[in-house]
Amino acid sequence: MEKTQKYIASDNESGFYVIKEKKLAKPAPFFCPVCNFSLSKQEDFIYYSTYSCCLECGMKFAEAQREKWNDGKRPTKEEIKEHVLEIEMKTRDIFLLDTDT
């Protein structure tokens, strides 16, 4: 069952107020359904609203094969495993502070 929200809107043509109903957006999960990493950046949530996955998975799988993705094709378990390893191997920016000076 879809969740909806009712609200009051002004009908400028008749001068009356009317009750309208709109579908509520499905809330994003905490973790990407494809790679199982957490959705943590704003871009992750933007990609989730478009492709139902995080930014990394969206760029690698969804945008690369947009038509197939929209038709329901998803990466294999092996492709996901390789993708997760690639993400884990990415270098992270680390800043070391010299507090002795």
Buried (B, 14 or more C-beta within 10 A) or exposed (E): EEEEEEEEEEEEEEEEEEEEEEEEEEEBEEEBEBBEBEBEEEBBBEBBEEBBBBBBBBBBBBEEEEEEBEEEEBBEEEEBEEBBEEBEEEEEEEEEEEEEE
